[in-house]
Amino acid sequence: RQAKIREMAARIRSEAKAKAGGLKPSAAPGAGRSEAEALPTPPPAPPRRVPAPRAEVVDPQKEEEDSHKMVGMISALEQKVTSAEDEADKVSILAAPLSMETSEELRSLQTSAIRDTERAVKAALSNISLARREVDRRLKEADNFAPAVRDSAKEEIVKLTARLDTAQTKVEEHRNVRKDHEQALAAEKLFGELASRLASVEIDCEKAAMMAEPLAKMLSSDPDSVNAAEIREAREALRLAQATLAP
């Protein structure tokens, strides 16, 4: 019995030393192997195979029913989108007089066009917003269709959405029609003032040049014949020209 105790203690010390040194523990001399150590190591388990997703089961009857639903749905959306496009075209037509040059004869017409365009813009944007909500609702509804019908419905809805985007862009161009027209009038007035000032500058510069050119020739050929009064007049013309050029 004492011998067995000493043998067990030696094995425990050997295993402790092996763990401390990172080595595989060795059996004590004379120690018999356990039943678990005697058995061979089992091979690793094969990787678990994930089953492939099952394809959607196509129900011919449901597909046919969904096809009829899709035709009615797209037809209804087509009418709403066409109505929104008509409203956008109406805005462009009413705003046409505002692209003409401003004049007293057109002032009354353009003032009326501003009011009509503002009302048309409001109506068109409301129409487009309603059409978009209907398109979004129908798009969610299409998710419940059979696979083939669902794809066709979404493709048609995408086309209709693009048409709504185009119509809204056309309307947005005239959303601030009153402000844009007022800015155009201010720019036109400023342009007229600058054109008038430029014409005055051109006249003064031409006058100064016409008076200075003969004097320059006379000074180069016969300086004694130059009249002092002519020199003063030329200087005054140059001064006026320079003054009009100043900002």
C-alpha positions in Angstrom: 0.0 0.0 0.0 2.8 2.4 0.8 4.4 1.6 -2.5 1.2 2.5 -4.4 1.0 5.8 -2.5 4.6 6.7 -3.4 3.9 5.8 -7.0 0.8 8.0 -7.1 2.7 10.9 -5.6 5.5 10.6 -8.2 2.9 10.6 -11.0 1.2 13.7 -9.6 4.6 15.6 -9.3 5.5 14.6 -12.9 2.1 15.9 -14.2 2.5 19.2 -12.3 6.0 19.7 -13.7 4.8 19.0 -17.2 2.0 21.5 -16.9 4.3 24.1 -15.6 6.8 23.6 -18.5 4.1 23.4 -21.2 4.9 19.7 -21.9 2.6 16.8 -22.2 2.5 15.1 -18.8 4.2 11.7 -18.8 3.1 8.7 -16.8 5.0 7.7 -13.8 7.2 4.7 -14.3 5.4 1.5 -13.8 2.0 3.3 -13.8 -0.7 1.6 -15.9 -2.7 3.5 -18.5 -6.3 4.3 -17.8 -9.0 2.8 -20.0 -9.8 6.3 -21.6 -6.0 6.8 -22.5 -5.9 3.4 -24.1 -8.7 4.1 -26.6 -7.8 5.7 -30.0 -8.7 9.4 -30.6 -12.0 9.6 -32.6 -11.9 11.5 -36.0 -13.2 15.1 -36.1 -16.9 15.5 -36.8 -17.7 16.5 -40.4 -18.8 20.1 -40.9 -22.5 20.7 -40.6 -24.2 21.3 -43.9 -26.6 24.2 -44.0 -29.6 23.2 -46.1 -30.2 25.4 -49.2 -33.1 27.8 -49.0 -36.3 26.3 -50.5 -37.5 27.9 -53.6 -40.9 29.7 -53.4 -43.7 27.5 -54.4 -45.5 29.0 -57.4 -49.3 28.7 -57.2 -50.7 29.1 -60.8 -54.1 30.2 -59.5 -52.6 32.9 -57.3 -50.3 34.0 -60.0 -53.2 34.5 -62.4 -55.2 36.4 -59.7 -52.3 38.6 -58.9 -51.8 39.3 -62.6 -55.3 40.7 -62.9 -54.8 42.7 -59.7 -51.5 44.2 -61.1 -53.2 45.3 -64.3 -55.9 47.1 -62.4 -53.4 48.6 -60.0 -51.0 49.9 -62.7 -54.0 51.3 -64.7 -55.2 53.3 -61.7 -51.6 54.6 -61.0 -51.2 55.5 -64.6 -54.2 57.8 -64.5 -53.0 59.5 -61.3 -49.5 60.0 -62.8 -50.9 61.3 -66.0 -53.1 63.8 -64.1 -50.0 65.0 -62.2 -48.1 65.5 -65.5 -51.0 67.5 -66.9 -51.0 69.8 -63.9 -47.2 70.3 -64.3 -47.7 71.2 -68.0 -50.4 73.7 -67.0 -48.0 75.4 -64.7 -45.5 75.9 -67.5 -48.2 77.3 -69.8 -49.4 79.8 -67.3 -45.9 80.9 -66.5 -45.0 81.5 -70.2 -45.8 85.3 -70.2 -43.2 85.8 -67.5 -40.4 84.8 -69.8 -41.2 87.7 -72.1 -39.4 91.1 -71.8 -41.2 93.4 -69.4 -43.1 96.3 -70.9 -46.0 98.5 -69.9 -48.2 96.6 -72.4 -47.4 93.3 -70.8 -47.4 94.4 -67.2 -51.0 93.6 -66.5 -50.7 90.2 -68.3 -47.6 89.3 -66.3 -49.2 90.3 -63.0 -52.1 88.0 -63.8 -49.8 85.3 -64.9 -48.0 85.4 -61.5 -51.3 84.9 -59.6 -52.4 82.1 -61.9 -49.1 80.3 -61.8 -48.9 80.4 -58.0 -52.3 78.8 -57.8 -51.4 76.2 -60.4 -48.1 75.4 -58.6 -50.0 74.7 -55.3 -52.5 72.5 -57.1 -49.8 70.6 -59.0 -47.7 69.9 -55.9 -50.7 68.6 -54.0 -51.6 66.4 -56.9 -48.1 65.0 -57.1 -48.0 64.4 -53.4 -51.3 62.4 -53.5 -50.0 60.3 -56.5 -46.7 59.6 -54.6 -48.6 58.3 -51.5 -50.7 56.1 -53.7 -47.6 54.7 -55.5 -46.0 53.9 -52.1 -49.1 52.2 -50.9 -49.3 50.1 -54.1 -45.6 49.2 -53.9 -46.2 47.7 -50.4 -49.2 45.8 -51.8 -47.1 44.4 -54.6 -44.9 42.6 -52.0 -47.7 40.1 -51.5 -47.9 39.1 -55.2 -46.5 36.0 -56.7 -42.8 36.3 -57.5 -43.1 36.9 -61.2 -46.0 39.2 -60.9 -44.3 41.1 -58.0 -41.2 41.8 -60.1 -43.2 43.0 -63.0 -45.4 45.3 -60.8 -42.3 46.8 -59.1 -40.7 47.5 -62.5 -43.8 49.4 -63.7 -44.0 51.3 -60.4 -40.4 52.4 -60.8 -41.2 53.9 -64.2 -44.2 55.7 -62.9 -42.1 57.1 -60.0 -39.6 58.5 -62.5 -42.4 60.3 -64.3 -43.6 61.8 -61.1 -40.0 63.0 -60.4 -39.9 64.7 -63.8 -43.2 66.4 -63.2 -42.2 67.7 -59.8 -39.0 69.1 -61.2 -40.9 71.0 -63.8 -43.2 72.5 -61.2 -40.4 73.3 -58.8 -38.9 75.7 -61.4 -41.9 78.0 -60.9 -42.4 77.5 -57.1 -41.0 81.0 -56.3 -42.5 82.7 -59.4 -43.3 86.0 -57.8 -39.9 86.4 -56.2 -38.1 85.3 -59.4 -40.1 87.8 -61.4 -39.4 90.7 -59.0 -35.7 89.8 -59.2 -35.8 89.8 -63.0 -37.4 93.3 -63.0 -34.8 94.6 -60.6 -32.0 93.2 -62.8 -33.6 94.6 -65.9 -33.8 98.0 -64.3 -30.2 97.9 -63.2 -29.1 96.9 -66.6 -31.0 99.8 -68.1 -29.3 102.2 -65.7 -25.9 100.8 -66.5 -26.5 101.0 -70.3 -27.6 104.6 -70.0 -24.5 105.5 -67.9 -22.2 103.7 -70.3 -23.7 105.6 -73.3 -23.0 108.9 -71.5 -19.5 107.8 -70.7 -18.9 106.9 -74.4 -20.2 110.4 -75.5 -17.9 112.2 -73.1 -14.9 110.2 -74.0 -15.5 110.7 -77.8 -15.9 114.4 -77.2 -12.6 114.6 -75.2 -10.8 112.6 -77.9 -12.1 114.8 -80.7 -10.9 117.9 -78.9 -7.5 116.5 -77.8 -6.5 115.0 -81.2 -6.1 118.3 -83.2 -4.2 119.9 -80.3 -1.8 117.0 -80.2 -1.1 117.4 -83.9 -0.6 121.1 -83.5 1.7 120.7 -80.6 3.9 118.3 -82.5 4.0 120.5 -85.7 3.6 124.1 -84.6 3.4 124.6 -80.8 3.3 128.4 -81.0 0.0 128.4 -82.9 -1.9 126.6 -80.2 -4.6 128.7 -78.6 -4.8 128.7 -74.8 -8.6 128.7 -74.8 -8.6 125.5 -76.9 -6.2 123.8 -74.4 -8.6 124.8 -71.5 -11.6 123.4 -73.3 -9.7 120.1 -74.0 -8.7 119.8 -70.4 -12.3 120.4 -69.3 -13.5 117.7 -71.7 -11.0 115.2 -70.3 -12.0 116.1 -66.7 -15.6 115.4 -67.5 -14.8 112.1 -69.2 -12.7 111.0 -66.3 -15.4 112.0 -63.8 -18.0 109.9 -65.6 -15.6 106.9 -65.7 -15.2 107.1 -61.9 -17.4 104.6 -59.9 
